[in-house]
Amino acid sequence: MGFDVSNLDPAKRAFSLFDEFKNFAFKGNMIDLAVGVIIGAAFGKIIDALVKKVIMPLIGAMTGGGAEGAAGWAKSLTTTINGVEIPYGEFLAELISFLIVAFVLFIAIVKILGWVMSFKKKEAAAPPAPPPDVALLMEIRDLLKTQAAKG
C-alpha cells in the first residue's frame, strides 16, 4: 500500500484551483459583499458629514468653540512637555467624533434596521390561508397518504 504518484497531476490541480476560485469570486455572495462595501463606504461618508458639519458645530456652539465646532475648543487643549507641544484636545475631538459616528450607526443600523427586519419577519411568519381549491387538494393528498399507510 504505497503512495500513488499518478494522482498528482499539476495541470489538473491548477485547473481545479482556478475553478474553485472562479466559483468563489463570481458567486452571488462575493458580489453582494462588494455592493455592501461600496454602499457602506457611501453611508459612512454621509454619517461623517452629519457629524462633522452638523453635530460637532452644535457641540462647539454649546462649549464656546464657535463655528469651528468642537475643534475650536480642542485647539485650546494642549500641554507642553520639554518644549514639545502636545495637542491632546484634537485627539479628544476625534474621539468624540468617533463616538458620535458609532452612536448614529448604532441607531441607524441596529435599532431602525432591526425594527424593519422584525416587522418583515412578522409579515412572513403568517402566511395567508391557501385558496379553497388548494386546501381541498391538500386534504385529498392527506387522505390518500393515510389510506396508503393503512393498505
Secondary structure, DSSP 8 states (H G I E B T S, - for coil): ----GGG--HHHHHHHHHHHHHHHHTSHHHHHHHHHHHHHHHHHHHHHHHIIIIIHHHHHHHHT-GGGTHHHHHTT--EEETTEEE-HHHHHHHHHHHHHHHHHHIIIIIIIIHHHHHHHHHHHHS-----HHHHHHHHHHHHHHHHHHH-
